Amino acid sequence: VQALRANWLTTRGPDSFQRPGIVWVYLDDSRLGGIDHLRSIPPTNVQSIRYVDGIQASARWGLDHGQGVIQVFTR
């Protein structure tokens, strides 16, 4: 992801004064955590990866997803 889609890993500006937003990672529709959790997923198990922008992610998962979501689907 870092080599091909590095822009997915960066936040788009502050969405809160108290807590800065982060890009969330979902593995097969289960939230893992921040982008550091991408390293724990074996690449051989990955079927596809997609980025969901902040507006669509907030509509689907809630307002704390304003920075976007990286969805990882495994085999």
mmJSON file of the N, C-alpha and C atoms, coordinates in Angstrom:
{"data_MODEL":{"atom_site":{
"group_PDB":["ATOM","ATOM","ATOM","ATOM","ATOM","ATOM","ATOM","ATOM","ATOM","ATOM","ATOM","ATOM","ATOM","ATOM","ATOM","ATOM","ATOM","ATOM","ATOM","ATOM","ATOM","ATOM","ATOM","ATOM","ATOM","ATOM","ATOM","ATOM","ATOM","ATOM","ATOM","ATOM","ATOM","ATOM","ATOM","ATOM","ATOM","ATOM","ATOM","ATOM","ATOM","ATOM","ATOM","ATOM","ATOM","ATOM","ATOM","ATOM","ATOM","ATOM","ATOM","ATOM","ATOM","ATOM","ATOM","ATOM","ATOM","ATOM","ATOM","ATOM","ATOM","ATOM","ATOM","ATOM","ATOM","ATOM","ATOM","ATOM","ATOM","ATOM","ATOM","ATOM","ATOM","ATOM","ATOM","ATOM","ATOM","ATOM","ATOM","ATOM","ATOM","ATOM","ATOM","ATOM","ATOM","ATOM","ATOM","ATOM","ATOM","ATOM","ATOM","ATOM","ATOM","ATOM","ATOM","ATOM","ATOM","ATOM","ATOM","ATOM","ATOM","ATOM","ATOM","ATOM","ATOM","ATOM","ATOM","ATOM","ATOM","ATOM","ATOM","ATOM","ATOM","ATOM","ATOM","ATOM","ATOM","ATOM","ATOM","ATOM","ATOM","ATOM","ATOM","ATOM","ATOM","ATOM","ATOM","ATOM","ATOM","ATOM","ATOM","ATOM","ATOM","ATOM","ATOM","ATOM","ATOM","ATOM","ATOM","ATOM","ATOM","ATOM","ATOM","ATOM","ATOM","ATOM","ATOM","ATOM","ATOM","ATOM","ATOM","ATOM","ATOM","ATOM","ATOM","ATOM","ATOM","ATOM","ATOM","ATOM","ATOM","ATOM","ATOM","ATOM","ATOM","ATOM","ATOM","ATOM","ATOM","ATOM","ATOM","ATOM","ATOM","ATOM","ATOM","ATOM","ATOM","ATOM","ATOM","ATOM","ATOM","ATOM","ATOM","ATOM","ATOM","ATOM","ATOM","ATOM","ATOM","ATOM","ATOM","ATOM","ATOM","ATOM","ATOM","ATOM","ATOM","ATOM","ATOM","ATOM","ATOM","ATOM","ATOM","ATOM","ATOM","ATOM","ATOM","ATOM","ATOM","ATOM","ATOM","ATOM","ATOM","ATOM","ATOM","ATOM","ATOM","ATOM","ATOM","ATOM","ATOM","ATOM","ATOM","ATOM","ATOM"],
"id":[1,2,3,4,5,6,7,8,9,10,11,12,13,14,15,16,17,18,19,20,21,22,23,24,25,26,27,28,29,30,31,32,33,34,35,36,37,38,39,40,41,42,43,44,45,46,47,48,49,50,51,52,53,54,55,56,57,58,59,60,61,62,63,64,65,66,67,68,69,70,71,72,73,74,75,76,77,78,79,80,81,82,83,84,85,86,87,88,89,90,91,92,93,94,95,96,97,98,99,100,101,102,103,104,105,106,107,108,109,110,111,112,113,114,115,116,117,118,119,120,121,122,123,124,125,126,127,128,129,130,131,132,133,134,135,136,137,138,139,140,141,142,143,144,145,146,147,148,149,150,151,152,153,154,155,156,157,158,159,160,161,162,163,164,165,166,167,168,169,170,171,172,173,174,175,176,177,178,179,180,181,182,183,184,185,186,187,188,189,190,191,192,193,194,195,196,197,198,199,200,201,202,203,204,205,206,207,208,209,210,211,212,213,214,215,216,217,218,219,220,221,222,223,224,225],
"type_symbol":["N","C","C","N","C","C","N","C","C","N","C","C","N","C","C","N","C","C","N","C","C","N","C","C","N","C","C","N","C","C","N","C","C","N","C","C","N","C","C","N","C","C","N","C","C","N","C","C","N","C","C","N","C","C","N","C","C","N","C","C","N","C","C","N","C","C","N","C","C","N","C","C","N","C","C","N","C","C","N","C","C","N","C","C","N","C","C","N","C","C","N","C","C","N","C","C","N","C","C","N","C","C","N","C","C","N","C","C","N","C","C","N","C","C","N","C","C","N","C","C","N","C","C","N","C","C","N","C","C","N","C","C","N","C","C","N","C","C","N","C","C","N","C","C","N","C","C","N","C","C","N","C","C","N","C","C","N","C","C","N","C","C","N","C","C","N","C","C","N","C","C","N","C","C","N","C","C","N","C","C","N","C","C","N","C","C","N","C","C","N","C","C","N","C","C","N","C","C","N","C","C","N","C","C","N","C","C","N","C","C","N","C","C","N","C","C","N","C","C","N","C","C","N","C","C"],
"label_atom_id":["N","CA","C","N","CA","C","N","CA","C","N","CA","C","N","CA","C","N","CA","C","N","CA","C","N","CA","C","N","CA","C","N","CA","C","N","CA","C","N","CA","C","N","CA","C","N","CA","C","N","CA","C","N","CA","C","N","CA","C","N","CA","C","N","CA","C","N","CA","C","N","CA","C","N","CA","C","N","CA","C","N","CA","C","N","CA","C","N","CA","C","N","CA","C","N","CA","C","N","CA","C","N","CA","C","N","CA","C","N","CA","C","N","CA","C","N","CA","C","N","CA","C","N","CA","C","N","CA","C","N","CA","C","N","CA","C","N","CA","C","N","CA","C","N","CA","C","N","CA","C","N","CA","C","N","CA","C","N","CA","C","N","CA","C","N","CA","C","N","CA","C","N","CA","C","N","CA","C","N","CA","C","N","CA","C","N","CA","C","N","CA","C","N","CA","C","N","CA","C","N","CA","C","N","CA","C","N","CA","C","N","CA","C","N","CA","C","N","CA","C","N","CA","C","N","CA","C","N","CA","C","N","CA","C","N","CA","C","N","CA","C","N","CA","C","N","CA","C","N","CA","C","N","CA","C","N","CA","C","N","CA","C"],
"label_alt_id":[null,null,null,null,null,null,null,null,null,null,null,null,null,null,null,null,null,null,null,null,null,null,null,null,null,null,null,null,null,null,null,null,null,null,null,null,null,null,null,null,null,null,null,null,null,null,null,null,null,null,null,null,null,null,null,null,null,null,null,null,null,null,null,null,null,null,null,null,null,null,null,null,null,null,null,null,null,null,null,null,null,null,null,null,null,null,null,null,null,null,null,null,null,null,null,null,null,null,null,null,null,null,null,null,null,null,null,null,null,null,null,null,null,null,null,null,null,null,null,null,null,null,null,null,null,null,null,null,null,null,null,null,null,null,null,null,null,null,null,null,null,null,null,null,null,null,null,null,null,null,null,null,null,null,null,null,null,null,null,null,null,null,null,null,null,null,null,null,null,null,null,null,null,null,null,null,null,null,null,null,null,null,null,null,null,null,null,null,null,null,null,null,null,null,null,null,null,null,null,null,null,null,null,null,null,null,null,null,null,null,null,null,null,null,null,null,null,null,null,null,null,null,null,null,null],
"label_comp_id":["VAL","VAL","VAL","GLN","GLN","GLN","ALA","ALA","ALA","LEU","LEU","LEU","ARG","ARG","ARG","ALA","ALA","ALA","ASN","ASN","ASN","TRP","TRP","TRP","LEU","LEU","LEU","THR","THR","THR","THR","THR","THR","ARG","ARG","ARG","GLY","GLY","GLY","PRO","PRO","PRO","ASP","ASP","ASP","SER","SER","SER","PHE","PHE","PHE","GLN","GLN","GLN","ARG","ARG","ARG","PRO","PRO","PRO","GLY","GLY","GLY","ILE","ILE","ILE","VAL","VAL","VAL","TRP","TRP","TRP","VAL","VAL","VAL","TYR","TYR","TYR","LEU","LEU","LEU","ASP","ASP","ASP","ASP","ASP","ASP","SER","SER","SER","ARG","ARG","ARG","LEU","LEU","LEU","GLY","GLY","GLY","GLY","GLY","GLY","ILE","ILE","ILE","ASP","ASP","ASP","HIS","HIS","HIS","LEU","LEU","LEU","ARG","ARG","ARG","SER","SER","SER","ILE","ILE","ILE","PRO","PRO","PRO","PRO","PRO","PRO","THR","THR","THR","ASN","ASN","ASN","VAL","VAL","VAL","GLN","GLN","GLN","SER","SER","SER","ILE","ILE","ILE","ARG","ARG","ARG","TYR","TYR","TYR","VAL","VAL","VAL","ASP","ASP","ASP","GLY","GLY","GLY","ILE","ILE","ILE","GLN","GLN","GLN","ALA","ALA","ALA","SER","SER","SER","ALA","ALA","ALA","ARG","ARG","ARG","TRP","TRP","TRP","GLY","GLY","GLY","LEU","LEU","LEU","ASP","ASP","ASP","HIS","HIS","HIS","GLY","GLY","GLY","GLN","GLN","GLN","GLY","GLY","GLY","VAL","VAL","VAL","ILE","ILE","ILE","GLN","GLN","GLN","VAL","VAL","VAL","PHE","PHE","PHE","THR","THR","THR","ARG","ARG","ARG"],
"label_asym_id":["A","A","A","A","A","A","A","A","A","A","A","A","A","A","A","A","A","A","A","A","A","A","A","A","A","A","A","A","A","A","A","A","A","A","A","A","A","A","A","A","A","A","A","A","A","A","A","A","A","A","A","A","A","A","A","A","A","A","A","A","A","A","A","A","A","A","A","A","A","A","A","A","A","A","A","A","A","A","A","A","A","A","A","A","A","A","A","A","A","A","A","A","A","A","A","A","A","A","A","A","A","A","A","A","A","A","A","A","A","A","A","A","A","A","A","A","A","A","A","A","A","A","A","A","A","A","A","A","A","A","A","A","A","A","A","A","A","A","A","A","A","A","A","A","A","A","A","A","A","A","A","A","A","A","A","A","A","A","A","A","A","A","A","A","A","A","A","A","A","A","A","A","A","A","A","A","A","A","A","A","A","A","A","A","A","A","A","A","A","A","A","A","A","A","A","A","A","A","A","A","A","A","A","A","A","A","A","A","A","A","A","A","A","A","A","A","A","A","A","A","A","A","A","A","A"],
"label_entity_id":["1","1","1","1","1","1","1","1","1","1","1","1","1","1","1","1","1","1","1","1","1","1","1","1","1","1","1","1","1","1","1","1","1","1","1","1","1","1","1","1","1","1","1","1","1","1","1","1","1","1","1","1","1","1","1","1","1","1","1","1","1","1","1","1","1","1","1","1","1","1","1","1","1","1","1","1","1","1","1","1","1","1","1","1","1","1","1","1","1","1","1","1","1","1","1","1","1","1","1","1","1","1","1","1","1","1","1","1","1","1","1","1","1","1","1","1","1","1","1","1","1","1","1","1","1","1","1","1","1","1","1","1","1","1","1","1","1","1","1","1","1","1","1","1","1","1","1","1","1","1","1","1","1","1","1","1","1","1","1","1","1","1","1","1","1","1","1","1","1","1","1","1","1","1","1","1","1","1","1","1","1","1","1","1","1","1","1","1","1","1","1","1","1","1","1","1","1","1","1","1","1","1","1","1","1","1","1","1","1","1","1","1","1","1","1","1","1","1","1","1","1","1","1","1","1"],
"label_seq_id":[1,1,1,2,2,2,3,3,3,4,4,4,5,5,5,6,6,6,7,7,7,8,8,8,9,9,9,10,10,10,11,11,11,12,12,12,13,13,13,14,14,14,15,15,15,16,16,16,17,17,17,18,18,18,19,19,19,20,20,20,21,21,21,22,22,22,23,23,23,24,24,24,25,25,25,26,26,26,27,27,27,28,28,28,29,29,29,30,30,30,31,31,31,32,32,32,33,33,33,34,34,34,35,35,35,36,36,36,37,37,37,38,38,38,39,39,39,40,40,40,41,41,41,42,42,42,43,43,43,44,44,44,45,45,45,46,46,46,47,47,47,48,48,48,49,49,49,50,50,50,51,51,51,52,52,52,53,53,53,54,54,54,55,55,55,56,56,56,57,57,57,58,58,58,59,59,59,60,60,60,61,61,61,62,62,62,63,63,63,64,64,64,65,65,65,66,66,66,67,67,67,68,68,68,69,69,69,70,70,70,71,71,71,72,72,72,73,73,73,74,74,74,75,75,75],
"pdbx_PDB_ins_code":[null,null,null,null,null,null,null,null,null,null,null,null,null,null,null,null,null,null,null,null,null,null,null,null,null,null,null,null,null,null,null,null,null,null,null,null,null,null,null,null,null,null,null,null,null,null,null,null,null,null,null,null,null,null,null,null,null,null,null,null,null,null,null,null,null,null,null,null,null,null,null,null,null,null,null,null,null,null,null,null,null,null,null,null,null,null,null,null,null,null,null,null,null,null,null,null,null,null,null,null,null,null,null,null,null,null,null,null,null,null,null,null,null,null,null,null,null,null,null,null,null,null,null,null,null,null,null,null,null,null,null,null,null,null,null,null,null,null,null,null,null,null,null,null,null,null,null,null,null,null,null,null,null,null,null,null,null,null,null,null,null,null,null,null,null,null,null,null,null,null,null,null,null,null,null,null,null,null,null,null,null,null,null,null,null,null,null,null,null,null,null,null,null,null,null,null,null,null,null,null,null,null,null,null,null,null,null,null,null,null,null,null,null,null,null,null,null,null,null,null,null,null,null,null,null],
"Cartn_x":[0.835,0.0,0.878,1.922,2.788,3.468,3.853,4.547,3.61,2.406,1.509,0.449,0.004,-1.077,-0.758,0.357,0.792,-0.209,-0.968,-1.951,-3.08,-3.301,-4.317,-3.924,-2.648,-2.139,-2.079,-2.31,-2.204,-3.578,-3.605,-4.86,-5.072,-6.317,-6.686,-6.861,-6.338,-6.51,-7.275,-7.261,-7.91,-9.426,-10.022,-11.483,-11.992,-11.066,-11.428,-10.282,-10.619,-9.572,-9.003,-9.789,-9.343,-8.607,-9.13,-8.541,-8.358,-7.137,-6.982,-7.518,-8.096,-8.643,-7.549,-7.878,-6.934,-7.649,-6.854,-7.39,-7.549,-8.757,-9.03,-8.772,-8.419,-8.211,-9.246,-9.944,-10.928,-10.463,-10.517,-10.185,-11.463,-11.95,-13.196,-14.326,-14.525,-15.597,-15.465,-14.273,-14.003,-12.904,-13.145,-12.158,-10.953,-9.768,-8.517,-7.935,-7.918,-7.318,-6.753,-5.664,-5.033,-4.206,-3.526,-2.789,-1.596,-1.13,-0.032,-0.432,-1.722,-2.195,-2.082,-1.823,-1.636,-0.436,0.572,1.779,1.505,0.446,0.151,-0.623,-1.002,-1.774,-0.807,-0.766,0.135,-0.293,0.62,0.259,-0.281,0.104,-0.374,-1.863,-2.425,-3.844,-4.736,-4.146,-4.93,-5.474,-6.783,-7.426,-7.55,-7.981,-8.094,-8.046,-7.723,-7.676,-8.374,-9.181,-9.798,-9.841,-9.864,-9.943,-11.348,-11.92,-13.219,-12.971,-13.391,-13.125,-13.921,-13.565,-14.128,-15.641,-16.189,-17.639,-18.392,-17.968,-18.622,-18.387,-17.17,-16.863,-17.687,-17.865,-18.682,-20.132,-20.621,-22.002,-22.2,-21.183,-21.317,-20.98,-19.853,-19.373,-19.506,-19.811,-19.961,-19.039,-19.302,-18.609,-17.129,-16.678,-15.252,-14.413,-15.001,-14.303,-14.093,-14.017,-13.909,-12.627,-11.594,-10.334,-10.287,-11.279,-11.336,-11.041,-11.224,-11.048,-10.309,-9.399,-8.779,-9.382,-10.077,-10.693,-9.793,-9.499,-8.696,-9.574,-9.631,-10.422,-9.466,-9.678,-8.807,-9.518,-8.738,-9.27,-9.991],
"Cartn_y":[-1.182,0.0,1.244,1.225,2.4,2.675,1.651,1.857,2.311,1.764,2.049,3.103,3.21,4.138,4.863,5.549,6.224,7.283,7.865,8.885,8.305,7.006,6.375,6.448,6.556,6.473,7.821,8.901,10.225,10.766,11.517,12.142,13.408,13.833,14.948,16.265,16.401,17.607,17.286,18.198,17.914,17.861,16.885,16.822,17.001,17.238,17.479,18.225,19.075,19.794,18.953,18.019,17.209,15.948,15.281,14.031,14.094,14.012,13.995,12.689,12.765,11.576,10.695,9.427,8.479,7.717,7.135,6.253,4.876,4.348,3.053,1.933,0.754,-0.438,-1.474,-1.997,-3.06,-4.299,-5.438,-6.724,-7.537,-7.78,-8.522,-7.966,-6.662,-5.948,-5.947,-6.244,-6.121,-5.085,-4.112,-3.046,-3.57,-3.378,-3.773,-2.635,-1.445,-0.294,0.651,1.318,2.276,1.603,2.436,1.908,1.037,1.138,0.281,-1.189,-1.485,-2.868,-3.518,-2.734,-3.315,-4.252,-3.962,-4.801,-6.2,-6.361,-7.66,-8.601,-8.12,-8.942,-9.577,-10.922,-11.583,-11.276,-10.794,-10.436,-11.606,-12.818,-13.971,-14.243,-13.738,-13.934,-12.844,-11.771,-10.623,-10.897,-10.739,-10.88,-9.52,-8.506,-7.157,-6.128,-4.896,-3.766,-2.609,-1.868,-0.678,0.421,1.657,2.82,3.396,3.714,4.369,5.763,6.793,8.161,8.503,9.624,10.015,10.191,10.74,10.967,9.64,8.745,7.439,6.601,6.683,5.918,6.409,7.722,8.269,7.85,7.796,7.378,5.907,5.088,3.644,3.238,3.766,3.299,4.307,5.55,6.541,7.729,8.759,10.035,9.989,9.005,8.936,8.335,8.159,7.619,8.681,9.93,11.039,11.099,10.392,10.373,9.258,8.395,7.313,5.961,4.936,3.539,2.797,1.926,0.981,-0.378,-0.938,-2.259,-3.308,-4.351,-5.465,-6.706,-7.369,-8.586,-9.753,-10.827,-11.996,-13.125,-14.109,-15.285,-16.206],
"Cartn_z":[0.0,0.0,0.0,0.787,0.872,-0.466,-1.191,-2.451,-3.574,-3.617,-4.735,-4.448,-3.202,-2.849,-1.542,-1.487,-0.263,0.196,-0.718,-0.331,0.516,0.484,1.336,2.805,3.097,4.469,5.185,4.473,5.075,5.453,6.537,6.946,6.137,6.043,5.182,5.925,7.106,7.897,9.17,10.121,11.408,11.276,11.947,11.996,13.418,14.352,15.745,16.419,17.365,18.099,19.229,19.742,20.873,20.427,19.421,18.943,17.429,16.939,15.486,14.903,13.735,13.092,12.53,12.362,11.771,10.663,9.788,8.76,9.396,9.391,9.993,8.996,9.52,8.698,9.098,8.094,8.3,7.567,8.242,7.647,7.577,6.374,6.172,7.033,7.0,7.712,9.231,9.75,11.183,11.375,12.244,12.444,13.206,12.596,13.239,14.058,13.497,14.159,13.126,13.46,12.571,11.487,10.701,9.559,9.942,11.177,11.611,11.628,11.664,11.648,10.269,9.243,7.913,7.878,8.696,8.723,9.281,10.053,10.66,9.733,8.564,7.628,6.631,6.573,5.615,4.173,3.339,1.964,1.148,1.481,0.714,0.937,2.022,2.315,1.727,1.204,0.728,-0.668,-0.8,-2.107,-2.789,-2.026,-2.58,-1.458,-1.845,-0.923,-1.616,-0.856,-1.428,-0.385,-0.874,-0.014,-0.1,1.056,1.128,1.681,0.938,1.383,2.639,3.25,4.538,4.535,3.471,3.411,3.37,2.499,2.41,3.659,4.227,5.431,6.615,6.738,7.825,7.685,6.462,6.242,6.587,6.354,6.599,8.028,8.572,9.868,11.0,10.722,11.776,11.604,12.393,12.236,12.587,13.349,13.685,12.546,11.375,10.211,9.135,9.532,8.603,7.793,8.22,7.47,6.435,6.457,5.48,6.091,5.265,5.682,4.582,4.985,4.063,4.367,3.387,3.55,2.918,3.679,3.198,3.2,2.063,1.95,1.749,2.518,2.424,1.699,1.372,0.643,1.564],
"occupancy":[1.0,1.0,1.0,1.0,1.0,1.0,1.0,1.0,1.0,1.0,1.0,1.0,1.0,1.0,1.0,1.0,1.0,1.0,1.0,1.0,1.0,1.0,1.0,1.0,1.0,1.0,1.0,1.0,1.0,1.0,1.0,1.0,1.0,1.0,1.0,1.0,1.0,1.0,1.0,1.0,1.0,1.0,1.0,1.0,1.0,1.0,1.0,1.0,1.0,1.0,1.0,1.0,1.0,1.0,1.0,1.0,1.0,1.0,1.0,1.0,1.0,1.0,1.0,1.0,1.0,1.0,1.0,1.0,1.0,1.0,1.0,1.0,1.0,1.0,1.0,1.0,1.0,1.0,1.0,1.0,1.0,1.0,1.0,1.0,1.0,1.0,1.0,1.0,1.0,1.0,1.0,1.0,1.0,1.0,1.0,1.0,1.0,1.0,1.0,1.0,1.0,1.0,1.0,1.0,1.0,1.0,1.0,1.0,1.0,1.0,1.0,1.0,1.0,1.0,1.0,1.0,1.0,1.0,1.0,1.0,1.0,1.0,1.0,1.0,1.0,1.0,1.0,1.0,1.0,1.0,1.0,1.0,1.0,1.0,1.0,1.0,1.0,1.0,1.0,1.0,1.0,1.0,1.0,1.0,1.0,1.0,1.0,1.0,1.0,1.0,1.0,1.0,1.0,1.0,1.0,1.0,1.0,1.0,1.0,1.0,1.0,1.0,1.0,1.0,1.0,1.0,1.0,1.0,1.0,1.0,1.0,1.0,1.0,1.0,1.0,1.0,1.0,1.0,1.0,1.0,1.0,1.0,1.0,1.0,1.0,1.0,1.0,1.0,1.0,1.0,1.0,1.0,1.0,1.0,1.0,1.0,1.0,1.0,1.0,1.0,1.0,1.0,1.0,1.0,1.0,1.0,1.0,1.0,1.0,1.0,1.0,1.0,1.0,1.0,1.0,1.0,1.0,1.0,1.0,1.0,1.0,1.0,1.0,1.0,1.0],
"B_iso_or_equiv":[0.0,0.0,0.0,0.0,0.0,0.0,0.0,0.0,0.0,0.0,0.0,0.0,0.0,0.0,0.0,0.0,0.0,0.0,0.0,0.0,0.0,0.0,0.0,0.0,0.0,0.0,0.0,0.0,0.0,0.0,0.0,0.0,0.0,0.0,0.0,0.0,0.0,0.0,0.0,0.0,0.0,0.0,0.0,0.0,0.0,0.0,0.0,0.0,0.0,0.0,0.0,0.0,0.0,0.0,0.0,0.0,0.0,0.0,0.0,0.0,0.0,0.0,0.0,0.0,0.0,0.0,0.0,0.0,0.0,0.0,0.0,0.0,0.0,0.0,0.0,0.0,0.0,0.0,0.0,0.0,0.0,0.0,0.0,0.0,0.0,0.0,0.0,0.0,0.0,0.0,0.0,0.0,0.0,0.0,0.0,0.0,0.0,0.0,0.0,0.0,0.0,0.0,0.0,0.0,0.0,0.0,0.0,0.0,0.0,0.0,0.0,0.0,0.0,0.0,0.0,0.0,0.0,0.0,0.0,0.0,0.0,0.0,0.0,0.0,0.0,0.0,0.0,0.0,0.0,0.0,0.0,0.0,0.0,0.0,0.0,0.0,0.0,0.0,0.0,0.0,0.0,0.0,0.0,0.0,0.0,0.0,0.0,0.0,0.0,0.0,0.0,0.0,0.0,0.0,0.0,0.0,0.0,0.0,0.0,0.0,0.0,0.0,0.0,0.0,0.0,0.0,0.0,0.0,0.0,0.0,0.0,0.0,0.0,0.0,0.0,0.0,0.0,0.0,0.0,0.0,0.0,0.0,0.0,0.0,0.0,0.0,0.0,0.0,0.0,0.0,0.0,0.0,0.0,0.0,0.0,0.0,0.0,0.0,0.0,0.0,0.0,0.0,0.0,0.0,0.0,0.0,0.0,0.0,0.0,0.0,0.0,0.0,0.0,0.0,0.0,0.0,0.0,0.0,0.0,0.0,0.0,0.0,0.0,0.0,0.0],
"pdbx_formal_charge":[null,null,null,null,null,null,null,null,null,null,null,null,null,null,null,null,null,null,null,null,null,null,null,null,null,null,null,null,null,null,null,null,null,null,null,null,null,null,null,null,null,null,null,null,null,null,null,null,null,null,null,null,null,null,null,null,null,null,null,null,null,null,null,null,null,null,null,null,null,null,null,null,null,null,null,null,null,null,null,null,null,null,null,null,null,null,null,null,null,null,null,null,null,null,null,null,null,null,null,null,null,null,null,null,null,null,null,null,null,null,null,null,null,null,null,null,null,null,null,null,null,null,null,null,null,null,null,null,null,null,null,null,null,null,null,null,null,null,null,null,null,null,null,null,null,null,null,null,null,null,null,null,null,null,null,null,null,null,null,null,null,null,null,null,null,null,null,null,null,null,null,null,null,null,null,null,null,null,null,null,null,null,null,null,null,null,null,null,null,null,null,null,null,null,null,null,null,null,null,null,null,null,null,null,null,null,null,null,null,null,null,null,null,null,null,null,null,null,null,null,null,null,null,null,null],
"auth_seq_id":[1,1,1,2,2,2,3,3,3,4,4,4,5,5,5,6,6,6,7,7,7,8,8,8,9,9,9,10,10,10,11,11,11,12,12,12,13,13,13,14,14,14,15,15,15,16,16,16,17,17,17,18,18,18,19,19,19,20,20,20,21,21,21,22,22,22,23,23,23,24,24,24,25,25,25,26,26,26,27,27,27,28,28,28,29,29,29,30,30,30,31,31,31,32,32,32,33,33,33,34,34,34,35,35,35,36,36,36,37,37,37,38,38,38,39,39,39,40,40,40,41,41,41,42,42,42,43,43,43,44,44,44,45,45,45,46,46,46,47,47,47,48,48,48,49,49,49,50,50,50,51,51,51,52,52,52,53,53,53,54,54,54,55,55,55,56,56,56,57,57,57,58,58,58,59,59,59,60,60,60,61,61,61,62,62,62,63,63,63,64,64,64,65,65,65,66,66,66,67,67,67,68,68,68,69,69,69,70,70,70,71,71,71,72,72,72,73,73,73,74,74,74,75,75,75],
"auth_comp_id":["VAL","VAL","VAL","GLN","GLN","GLN","ALA","ALA","ALA","LEU","LEU","LEU","ARG","ARG","ARG","ALA","ALA","ALA","ASN","ASN","ASN","TRP","TRP","TRP","LEU","LEU","LEU","THR","THR","THR","THR","THR","THR","ARG","ARG","ARG","GLY","GLY","GLY","PRO","PRO","PRO","ASP","ASP","ASP","SER","SER","SER","PHE","PHE","PHE","GLN","GLN","GLN","ARG","ARG","ARG","PRO","PRO","PRO","GLY","GLY","GLY","ILE","ILE","ILE","VAL","VAL","VAL","TRP","TRP","TRP","VAL","VAL","VAL","TYR","TYR","TYR","LEU","LEU","LEU","ASP","ASP","ASP","ASP","ASP","ASP","SER","SER","SER","ARG","ARG","ARG","LEU","LEU","LEU","GLY","GLY","GLY","GLY","GLY","GLY","ILE","ILE","ILE","ASP","ASP","ASP","HIS","HIS","HIS","LEU","LEU","LEU","ARG","ARG","ARG","SER","SER","SER","ILE","ILE","ILE","PRO","PRO","PRO","PRO","PRO","PRO","THR","THR","THR","ASN","ASN","ASN","VAL","VAL","VAL","GLN","GLN","GLN","SER","SER","SER","ILE","ILE","ILE","ARG","ARG","ARG","TYR","TYR","TYR","VAL","VAL","VAL","ASP","ASP","ASP","GLY","GLY","GLY","ILE","ILE","ILE","GLN","GLN","GLN","ALA","ALA","ALA","SER","SER","SER","ALA","ALA","ALA","ARG","ARG","ARG","TRP","TRP","TRP","GLY","GLY","GLY","LEU","LEU","LEU","ASP","ASP","ASP","HIS","HIS","HIS","GLY","GLY","GLY","GLN","GLN","GLN","GLY","GLY","GLY","VAL","VAL","VAL","ILE","ILE","ILE","GLN","GLN","GLN","VAL","VAL","VAL","PHE","PHE","PHE","THR","THR","THR","ARG","ARG","ARG"],
"auth_asym_id":["A","A","A","A","A","A","A","A","A","A","A","A","A","A","A","A","A","A","A","A","A","A","A","A","A","A","A","A","A","A","A","A","A","A","A","A","A","A","A","A","A","A","A","A","A","A","A","A","A","A","A","A","A","A","A","A","A","A","A","A","A","A","A","A","A","A","A","A","A","A","A","A","A","A","A","A","A","A","A","A","A","A","A","A","A","A","A","A","A","A","A","A","A","A","A","A","A","A","A","A","A","A","A","A","A","A","A","A","A","A","A","A","A","A","A","A","A","A","A","A","A","A","A","A","A","A","A","A","A","A","A","A","A","A","A","A","A","A","A","A","A","A","A","A","A","A","A","A","A","A","A","A","A","A","A","A","A","A","A","A","A","A","A","A","A","A","A","A","A","A","A","A","A","A","A","A","A","A","A","A","A","A","A","A","A","A","A","A","A","A","A","A","A","A","A","A","A","A","A","A","A","A","A","A","A","A","A","A","A","A","A","A","A","A","A","A","A","A","A","A","A","A","A","A","A"],
"auth_atom_id":["N","CA","C","N","CA","C","N","CA","C","N","CA","C","N","CA","C","N","CA","C","N","CA","C","N","CA","C","N","CA","C","N","CA","C","N","CA","C","N","CA","C","N","CA","C","N","CA","C","N","CA","C","N","CA","C","N","CA","C","N","CA","C","N","CA","C","N","CA","C","N","CA","C","N","CA","C","N","CA","C","N","CA","C","N","CA","C","N","CA","C","N","CA","C","N","CA","C","N","CA","C","N","CA","C","N","CA","C","N","CA","C","N","CA","C","N","CA","C","N","CA","C","N","CA","C","N","CA","C","N","CA","C","N","CA","C","N","CA","C","N","CA","C","N","CA","C","N","CA","C","N","CA","C","N","CA","C","N","CA","C","N","CA","C","N","CA","C","N","CA","C","N","CA","C","N","CA","C","N","CA","C","N","CA","C","N","CA","C","N","CA","C","N","CA","C","N","CA","C","N","CA","C","N","CA","C","N","CA","C","N","CA","C","N","CA","C","N","CA","C","N","CA","C","N","CA","C","N","CA","C","N","CA","C","N","CA","C","N","CA","C","N","CA","C","N","CA","C","N","CA","C","N","CA","C","N","CA","C","N","CA","C"],
"pdbx_PDB_model_num":[1,1,1,1,1,1,1,1,1,1,1,1,1,1,1,1,1,1,1,1,1,1,1,1,1,1,1,1,1,1,1,1,1,1,1,1,1,1,1,1,1,1,1,1,1,1,1,1,1,1,1,1,1,1,1,1,1,1,1,1,1,1,1,1,1,1,1,1,1,1,1,1,1,1,1,1,1,1,1,1,1,1,1,1,1,1,1,1,1,1,1,1,1,1,1,1,1,1,1,1,1,1,1,1,1,1,1,1,1,1,1,1,1,1,1,1,1,1,1,1,1,1,1,1,1,1,1,1,1,1,1,1,1,1,1,1,1,1,1,1,1,1,1,1,1,1,1,1,1,1,1,1,1,1,1,1,1,1,1,1,1,1,1,1,1,1,1,1,1,1,1,1,1,1,1,1,1,1,1,1,1,1,1,1,1,1,1,1,1,1,1,1,1,1,1,1,1,1,1,1,1,1,1,1,1,1,1,1,1,1,1,1,1,1,1,1,1,1,1,1,1,1,1,1,1]
}}}
